[in-house]
Amino acid sequence: MENSRFLAQILGLYMVIVALGIMCNLKNYQRVMEDFLKNTALIYLGGIIALMFGLLILLFHNVWVAGWEVIITIYGWLALIKGIWLITLPNSVAKVTQLYQKNTSLLVAHLIVVLALGIFLITKGYFV
């Protein structure tokens, strides 16, 4: 339970800061993504970071329970999968990113979900 609270504090703040940062700077974020796609080394580095992030979460918190703690485990698995995807299939990243660039409402909807999960994790991590 202590690991769950600690990771909820970190992930909750991370998710809220990233979601709000992107929402407040959508045009700048779209330029960042265009630049990111032009540099295969950055895609690879992003994959390494996501892979390590996912592995660390899963090594410390691979908890499958019927409670809020499972959100952290699922997040770890998603980070691991994203890291593997970026490293092994870097050419497919452009197609997914273009989907978000063309459909800003899809990006905003995704960010709202991330923001809500972040607020939920902050609540569990700091106040419960």
Helices and strands as residue ranges (DSSP letters): H 2-24, H 26-38, H 40-60, H 70-88, G 90-92, H 93-102, H 104-122, I 123-127
